[in-house]
């Protein structure tokens, strides 16, 4: 694909994390626009092998990958699904093991790779898709956060397209001006389930409360990150890396209705905002079809109905994650890889009942400070250095939480994360 002059024509899409919420909506979108999209490959973690097999059979995916299990199990699940659907002669290429998602990302029949994996285990597939010359629709913010300059250096101009609703909104609004006309980026946050609570109140919230997001239906990690504002902190860093805007010119405002997904403020005082009802189908379709819009991707706003949209400043005392992330990102190197890995471990510890809610960000802050005390540049910014930094951060976070062995796989392998439906 010519990233500088893309074609509006038919595109074959490989979907990583295909049994999760992003993957499910992407498959719905490709099925709804068969003149625009076909499926080249599917990957999943393996916790819901039967669902993966049924979906592979339904779209006749030429390649199927699974991170856990055996080739015999995957082949058997596909054969059973094909038999159930009365499909004969379907025999896809199979990839099994920790590198399966990267194999699907590099599958030669694809034009576009949608990375819908949760967690920094998405880094290797991200790099594989970029190295293979695919347009990368990135819903896996953690790979960009952990990989940082490594991912940016691997991406050709125009090759990396954001799928997060906030960054999709910014990408759309940026069409309204030139880069030197951009004053600030303004990311909106719903405020999550704990909007308005002070830090002392937050000490006593439960995992069930943290998962009760008022706007979006997400997995455990992302829902918890939204409640703690870590998700918004990661999005700030992602915006900095995607759009090359300095961190001090990226703001966050609380917008509970989640109708305006983000804004770009220009030097002349104009602000362009992208508005639509909260529905990930729109940014997914735009991501895989970029820069062309896909008709009917989602319902529009109903401007005939009275409605009130509000905006509030972020309480940075109750939610310190954004300031912490900006400082970590400013350090450069592998510091954000440490931030992200420590957070994933702390989220697990919170849901296991080992630590409290406010301890999540406190643990991240402590681990980042421990890493800073080791001296900048301890790990080189290559894949091996990122993996080593994450391994160190996970061990350090578990030690600080007192949570023992991690239930979370490392970056290099293991099943895909919480966007899966299993």
N, C-alpha and C positions, 0 to 999 in steps of 0.2 A: 504494500500500500504506500502511495505517495502521501506522506503526512502533511506536506506543504500544500498539496492540491488534491485533497481526497475526492473520491468518486461517490456519487449518490447511489451507486449500484448495489447489487446483492452482496451481502456479507455473511460469511460463515463464522460462527461464534463458538469459542470454547469457554465453558462455564466452570470455574473452580469454586468448590463449596456449593455444589448444585442441589443438595438436599436441604440447604438452609433457606432463610427467608429471602435473602437477595437472589439466590439461585432459583428459588421457586418463582419469584416474580419475573426474573429474566426469562425463564422458560415460558411463562404465560405471555410475555411480551413478544417473544419470537414466534410463538404459535399464532398470535393475533396479527402478525404482519409477515405472512409467508412469502410475500413478494419482495420483502426487504432482507429477511434473515433466515438462516438455517443453522443447525447445530453441528459443529465439527467435533466437539469432544466434551465429556463430562467427567468431573472428579468429585470425590467426597471423602470424608474421613473414614467411613466404614461402620459407624454406629447404626446406620439404617441402610444396610446393604440391599434389602428387598426394594425399598423405595428408589434407590439409585438404579437398580436393575430395571424396574418398571419404567422409569423415565428414559433410560437409555433405549429400551425397546420402543417406546412410544415415538421417539424422534429419530430412531435408527442412527444413533450417534456412532460415527466411524471409530471413535476411540473412547475408552472408559478407563478411569483410574481410581484406585482406592488406596488410602494410606495404610490401613491395617487389614489383617486377614491374609488369605492366600489366593493365588490365582485360581485354584480349583474351586474355592468358595465363591469367588466372583463369577467365574464361568458357570457354575451351577445355578447361581441366583439369576443370571441372565437367561439361561436355558429355561428355567422355571417360569420366568416372566414372559418369555416369548411363547411358551406353550400355552400359558393362561390367555395370552392375547391372540392366539392362533396365528402367530407370525412364524414363517419358516425362512431359512436361509440367512438369518441375521447372525453375523460372526464378527464383532468388532475387535480391534486391536486392544489388548488388555495391558494395563500397567498396575503393578501392585508394589506397595512399600512406601517408605518415607519420601522417596523422590517422585512418586506418581503424579502429584499435582504439577511439579516442574516439567515432567514429561508431557503432560497434557498441554501445559502452557507453551511448549515448544513444538507441538504437533503441527506438521507442515501444512495440513489442509485448512488451517484456521486463518482468517483475516484479522479477527479481533479476539482478545482474551479478556474476559470479565473475571477479575479476582475478587470473589465474594467470601474468601476465607476470613475467619476472625483470628486475630492475634498475630504475633510476629513470625509465626511459622509460615506466613504468607510471603516472607522476604525472598526466599529462594525461587518460588514460582514467578514472582514479580521480575526478578533479574533474568530468569529464563525467557519470559515473554519478550522482554526488551531486547535481549541478545538475539532472539529469533526474528526480530523485526516485525512483531505484531503490534497493532494498535492496542494499548493497554487501558481498559476501562477499570479504574482502581476504586473498589469499595473497601479494600483492605488497607486502612490508613496506617496500621501498625508497621507494615513493611516500609513505608516511606518514612515514618517516624524513626524506626530503628536504623534503616539504611541511610537516611539523610542524603548527604552529598554523593554517596555511592550510587544510589538510585538515580539521582539527578544527572550524574555523569554518564550513566548507562542509557539514558533516554534521549532520543533524537528530538529536535524541536517538533512539537505537536504530537508526539507519540504517546504521551501520558495524559489521560483524560479523567477528571475526577467524577466519581459517582455519588459520594456523600452529598446530601441535599444542599448543605451549606456551600460547598465548594462548586457544585454544579451551578448554584445561584450566582456565585461570584464570577465564574467563567462566562455565564450569560451576560451579566451586567458589564463586564469588562469590554464587551463588544461596543459599548457606547462611548469609548474614548481610547486614546493612545496611552501606552504605559507611563509616559512622563506627565500625563494629566491626572493620574491617580493620586489622591491625597491620602485616603485611609480605606481599609477594609473593615467592615462591621459585620461580625458573625452574630446571628441571633441564637439564643438558647431558650428552650421552653421553661427552664427553671427546675424541671424534673419534679419528682413527688415531694420534695422537701423545700420548695420555694417558700421563703418567708421565715423559715426556721433559723434560730441562732445556733451557734456552735454547741452550747450546752444541751439544747434539745436534741441535736444530732447525735450526741453520744449514746442515746438510748434507743435509736431506731433499729428495726429488725431487718433481716434479709428479705422477708416477705414484703415489707414496706418499700424497701429499696427497689424491688422488682416491679412495683406498681406504677409504671410510667404513665402520666396522664395523656400522652399524645401518641407515642409510637409503640408498636409491638415488637420487642427486640429480645435477644437472648440474654442469658444471665450476666455475662461480662459487660456487654454494652449498656444494658439497663442499669447495672450498678455504677458503671463509669459515668453515666448520665446523671445519676443521683448525686454522685460526689463531685461532679463537674470535671472529672478527669477526662471524660470524653471530649468536652469542649476545649480543654487544655491541649489535647492531642490535635484537635481540629485547628486551633490557632497555629500550632507548629506546622501542620500540614499546609495551611494557607500560605505561610511564609515560604515553605519549600516549593510549592506549586507555582506561586505567582511572583516570587522574588520581591516581596514587599517586606521592609524591615519590621521586626517584631514590635517595635514601639509605635508602629503605625497600623496595628491590628487591634481592634477593640471587640469587646463582647457586650451585648445588651440582652436583657431578659425580655422575651416576647412570648408570653404564655400560650397564645393562640396558635403558634407555629404556622402561620399563614405566609409571612414574609420569611424567606429562608436565609437570606443574608443580603448585604447591601455593599455598594461601592460608592464612596464619597469622592468627588472630583475636586480639582483645585479651584474651580470657579464657583463652588458652593452647591453644585448640583449633586444629588444622591440618586442613584438608580438602584431599585430594589426588585427582586424577583419574587413574585407572589403566586401561590397555588395551594390548594388544600393539601394537607400532609399526606403524601402518597409516594412511596419510593419508586413506583412504576415509571414516573416521569423522568427522574434523573438516570434511572437504569437505561431506559430507551434512548435518551439523549446521549448517554455515555457510549453505548455500543454503536449508535448511529452518527456520532459526532463528525462534523458540526451540523448535521442535518436533523431537523425535528421529525418525529414519527407521529403522524396524525392519530388522534384518539388514544394517546398513551395514558392519559388520566383525565379526570373531569376538571374543568376550569372553575375559577371562583364564580359564585353567583352574585353579580353586582346588583341584582334587583332586591336582595334581601338585606334589611338593616343589620349591621354587624359592627362591633367595636373591637378594634385592635389596640393593645396597650404595650408600652415599653417601660422597662424599669432598669435601674442600674444594678449591676451584680454586687452582692454582698461578699466582698473579698475576705473579710474576717471569717465568715462561716465557711466559705469555699475558696481556700487558698491555692487550689491546684493550678490555676492558670498562671499566677505569678511565679509559682515554683517551676512550671514547665518553661516559661520564658527565660528564666535564669539558666536552667539546665541547657536549653537549646543554644543560648548565648555562649556557653562554654565550648560548644562544638564537639568534635570527636565522637565518642561512643556514649556521651552522657545521656542522650535521649533514649538510647537502647537500654541503658540501665534504668531510667525512669519507667519505661514501659514494662520491662520484665518484672521489676519490683512491684509495680501496681498489679500485674496479673497474679502474682503470688499472694499479695495482700488481699485481693478480692476473694481468692479461694479460701484464705484463712478466715475472712469475715463470714463467708457462707458456711464454713465448717464450725463456726461458733468459737473460734480461737481468739479473735480480736473484735473490737467494736468498730462501728462505722467510721468514726473520725480517725481511728487508728490506721485506716487504709492510707490516707494521704500523709499522715504522720510517719508511717513506715517508709513510704516512697521518699519523703524528704530526708529521713535519716540515712537511707541507703545511698541516695544521691550525694549527700554530704560525706559519707564514708568513701565513696568513689572519688570525690573531689580531693579528699585528703591524701589519696594515693598519688596525686599528681596528674596533670593533664597529659593526654597522649599515651596512657599506659597501654592501650590497645590501638593498633593501626586501623584506619577506616577501610577495611576490606571485609569480605564475608566472614573470614576466619576471625578477624578482630571483633566483629559484631557478635558472633556466636559466643566467643570467649567472654565478652563483656556481659552478655545476657546470662550465661552460666554463672558467672560470679555474682551478678545481681540477684538471681533467683536463690542461690545458696545464702546470700547475705540477708535477703528478705525473710526467708524461712527461719533463719537463726533469730532474727529480731522478733518475729511473730511467735517463735516457739512452736511452730507447726510441724516440725519433723519433715518427713519426706514429702516432696511435691506430688500432687495428683495431676499436674499439668505437664504435657510433653514439652521438650525443648524446641527451640526454633527449627532445628535441622530435621525434625521428623514428628511423627505422631499424628493423631487425627485432627482434622480441622475443627474450628472452635464453635462458639455458642450460637452462630447463625444457623447451625444445623437444627433440624426439627426433631431429632431423636432425643 
